[in-house]
């Protein structure tokens, strides 16, 4: 049986991707993403890497009822995020006498499977469910550190939110994550799918307050290099007249797609750019030019026909 990631790869519309990129200004959210897309669509090789980062949205209040100390995982409950690996690591730690409270937030794509797995392991993480994007940064600031145990990542945008909050990171060494944080500086990076290595990193950072403080200070310094505003300034180019259409190629119910749309609208507005947005499952809006945020790589027929009917040479952001 194929994993969800393998099934998604099988749906990749390589021809449609190449057709979209051929006449576009092309950017990528990481070197890893650029290489991954270029393996299927050669026009991606000319993409300029531009990292997004600090959210453009105003902060809201952190949720109530949090533990005094905790680690945080802000990620959808999906196979590729590796939350099962994290739970196995925490079970190892408890068996060794170290109980580390875990707070989760994110869209549940597991159909309750993650909660059932936690129960089988006799673990009781605090799951806050899907939060508005504005409520994640203050939650991040309350955590001892962020844990992102992904099997695969194009970038790991939540790592950038952690840096902006001055929060250290424990994460898998996959995708674009090593482009954002340095092992031993802002983060501890571990092999993916390795509960034992993840457990050792969590225990080390949990038990070493001076190390957490040094990493928190380094995270704040590192965060200055990554902002949504600077990313959108590159995507918008020098034109500021007319209306910019932000086409977020992900479904409107998807948490990542909604966060992208909200941050893009706010960042473009801060640049004096009028912006309208839509999602993959909505009709594209009329605009003078378009920026396409590629979160999905299938179903491009309708998008390509729309852009070509308007004579639009879009800007495409590979995510």
Secondary structure as UniProt FT lines:
FT   HELIX           4..10
FT   HELIX           14..21
FT   TURN            22..23
FT   STRAND          25..28
FT   HELIX           31..38
FT   TURN            39..40
FT   HELIX           42..46
FT   STRAND          48..49
FT   STRAND          71..74
FT   HELIX           79..81
FT   HELIX           83..95
FT   TURN            96..97
FT   STRAND          102..105
FT   TURN            111..112
FT   HELIX           113..120
FT   TURN            121..122
FT   STRAND          126..127
FT   HELIX           133..142
FT   STRAND          145..148
FT   HELIX           157..165
FT   STRAND          168..172
FT   TURN            175..176
FT   HELIX           177..180
FT   TURN            184..186
FT   STRAND          187..190
FT   TURN            192..193
FT   HELIX           195..207
FT   HELIX           209..223
FT   TURN            224..225
FT   HELIX           228..236
FT   STRAND          243..249
FT   TURN            252..253
FT   HELIX           255..270
FT   TURN            271..272
FT   STRAND          274..279
FT   TURN            280..281
FT   STRAND          289..294
FT   HELIX           300..309
FT   TURN            310..311
FT   STRAND          315..318
//
